[in-house]
């Protein structure tokens, strides 16, 4: 029983100390990106979404003139396999052709240093993707090499901090805002993370990816990245 209680604690999300106690939460936000082609009426899709209870973003696919991406959000993953599945099977979404190679599913997670854990897990990602002033998005999955997992904890931390400092600089300059999702065991290609870059303009999102290439994590410990989905929001609901 003691081991079971310890395991139940270990799988919870944990943040920084607050009011003398460690923040702990069993809540997290799941985010699912599904990409389709064959769209002839964007207005019909928007009207259908307006009448639904779906929370998320409808993107115009920049690289496919008939393509769209639908990002949906929910704390309960059963929403995707039940309500969302039923919604997408009906017209007009049911008439589209899904591009399964672009599907991405992930969950928000903590690093243990978050000052406001619930905000980080639930509100920040929702705010970022549904902000009407930040319509552009680049989404991609990635997988680290096994060598990274074998590094000492302190060395991992230093590598991740280098990466995080670049992301923080772009965010503070209002150039790019990130969404970081874990997808261990949730991705058919065994990717480990899904990253979303959100912003007012597209160019800075491309630039931050370029800047990250120089970090030790990307240059030495990333096994694969992509495919990349590039979209502009046509509908949002948070």
Helices and strands as residue ranges (DSSP letters): H 2-10, E 13-18, E 21-25, E 30-37, H 42-50, E 56-61, E 68-74, H 78-79, I 80-84, H 85-89, G 93-95, E 97-98, G 100-102, E 104-108, H 117-118, I 119-123, H 124-130, E 136-144, H 146-149, H 153-172, E 177-182, E 193-199, H 203-212, H 216-221, E 222-237
